Amino acid sequence: MSGVKRARVRIPAVTTRPLPLACSPGALEGGWAAHEKVFEQLTTRALEVTLVPAGVRVLLARDDLDLAAAFIRGESQCCAFFSFRLTVPSGQAPIEVEVTGPEEAQELLSGFTELVKTRGGP
């Protein structure tokens, strides 16, 4: 390839600090009571809850899309150390909410499945 010059690009290293494992209920836009209601609805309406690497996956009926979004919005405001993925498959398959977090949060996330069972979920 004559006539083609290759440029060398230097990309600075990006370092990230781990987020502190601390919840901030005061950061919730609608307040703690409203988020607690959303959380209770999510845990009682869950079709299935399974542990996944580094977290938990919750299946919900497609009619619960707004509930899933409200849950993610509130949890991301309160617990910035969690990561979220919302999957809305084609057709009428259930929607998936996946919550993952650092190793220090795994006990909290695995306790979520037990909470769902005590509230009448799967």
DATA-V257772 format. One record per helix or strand. SS is the DSSP state (2 for helix, 1 for strand). FROM is the first residue (numbers start at 1). TO is the last residue. If there is no record, write none. Layout:
ss = {SS | SS}
from = {FROM | FROM}
to = {TO | TO}
//
This chain:
ss = {2 | 2 | 1 | 1 | 2 | 1 | 1 | 2}
from = {25 | 32 | 48 | 55 | 62 | 83 | 95 | 103}
to = {27 | 45 | 52 | 60 | 78 | 87 | 100 | 118}
//
